């Protein structure tokens, strides 16, 4: 995790769990593709975010926790494909 920009967060931990779910699920998916062990939970990312981290294992996020780009994409376009799937999946889950 890299510290680049210190975000001032007015979000509660529960709100941050919702905001950081997308990049966390993306990183879990990427770990499966890369065949690496994944053992981090959302609290690790919340703590990093609150400490000013905006890059998690190559994934750059904005101040709302949305992944902007991934320096370590397993294949070109993987991040965008995952975001599309995630948004569609989450919409269906809420129906």
C-alpha positions as CSV (number, residue, x, y, z in Angstrom):
1,X,0.0,0.0,0.0
2,X,1.3,3.4,-1.0
3,X,0.5,6.7,0.7
4,X,0.1,9.4,-1.9
5,X,-2.8,11.7,-1.1
6,X,-4.2,12.2,2.4
7,X,-8.0,12.0,2.0
8,X,-10.1,13.7,4.6
9,X,-12.7,11.2,5.3
10,X,-16.1,12.2,6.9
11,X,-17.3,8.6,6.3
12,X,-18.1,6.2,9.1
13,X,-16.5,2.8,9.2
14,X,-19.8,1.3,8.0
15,X,-20.0,3.7,5.1
16,X,-16.3,2.9,4.2
17,X,-17.1,-0.8,4.2
18,X,-19.6,-0.2,1.5
19,X,-17.4,2.2,-0.5
20,X,-14.3,0.0,-0.4
21,X,-16.1,-3.3,-1.2
22,X,-15.7,-2.9,-4.9
23,X,-11.9,-2.5,-4.9
24,X,-11.6,-5.3,-2.3
25,X,-13.7,-7.7,-4.3
26,X,-11.7,-6.7,-7.4
27,X,-8.4,-7.5,-5.7
28,X,-9.8,-10.9,-4.5
29,X,-10.8,-11.7,-8.1
30,X,-7.4,-10.6,-9.3
31,X,-5.7,-12.8,-6.7
32,X,-7.6,-15.8,-8.0
33,X,-6.6,-15.1,-11.6
34,X,-3.0,-14.7,-10.5
35,X,-3.1,-17.8,-8.3
36,X,-1.9,-16.0,-5.2
37,X,-3.2,-16.3,-1.6
38,X,-5.6,-13.6,-0.4
39,X,-5.9,-13.1,3.3
40,X,-6.8,-9.5,3.8
41,X,-10.2,-8.2,5.0
42,X,-12.0,-5.0,4.6
43,X,-10.7,-3.6,7.9
44,X,-7.2,-3.6,6.5
45,X,-8.3,-1.5,3.6
46,X,-10.3,0.9,5.8
47,X,-7.3,1.5,8.1
48,X,-5.1,2.1,5.1
49,X,-7.6,4.5,3.5
50,X,-8.0,6.4,6.7
51,X,-4.2,6.7,6.9
52,X,-4.1,8.3,3.5
53,X,-3.5,5.3,1.2
54,X,-5.0,5.6,-2.2
55,X,-3.1,2.7,-3.9
56,X,-3.7,-0.9,-2.9
57,X,-1.5,-3.4,-4.6
58,X,-1.4,-1.4,-7.8
59,X,-5.1,-0.4,-7.8
60,X,-5.5,3.4,-7.6
61,X,-8.7,4.5,-5.9
62,X,-10.3,8.0,-5.7
63,X,-11.6,9.7,-2.6
64,X,-14.8,7.7,-2.8
65,X,-13.0,4.4,-3.0
66,X,-13.8,3.8,-6.7
67,X,-10.9,2.1,-8.6
68,X,-9.5,4.4,-11.2
69,X,-6.9,2.1,-12.7
70,X,-4.8,-0.9,-12.0
71,X,-1.1,-1.0,-12.7
72,X,-1.1,-4.8,-12.4
73,X,-4.1,-5.9,-14.4
74,X,-3.9,-9.6,-15.3
75,X,-5.2,-8.8,-18.8
76,X,-6.0,-5.6,-20.5
77,X,-9.5,-4.3,-19.6
78,X,-9.9,-6.7,-16.7
79,X,-10.6,-3.8,-14.2
80,X,-13.3,-2.3,-16.4
81,X,-14.9,-5.7,-17.1
82,X,-14.9,-6.4,-13.4
83,X,-16.5,-3.1,-12.6
84,X,-19.3,-3.7,-15.1
85,X,-19.9,-7.2,-13.7
86,X,-19.9,-5.9,-10.1
87,X,-22.3,-3.0,-10.8
88,X,-24.7,-5.4,-12.6
89,X,-24.4,-8.1,-9.9
90,X,-25.0,-5.7,-7.1
91,X,-28.0,-4.2,-8.8
92,X,-29.5,-7.7,-9.3
93,X,-28.7,-8.6,-5.6
94,X,-30.7,-5.6,-4.4
95,X,-33.9,-6.6,-6.4
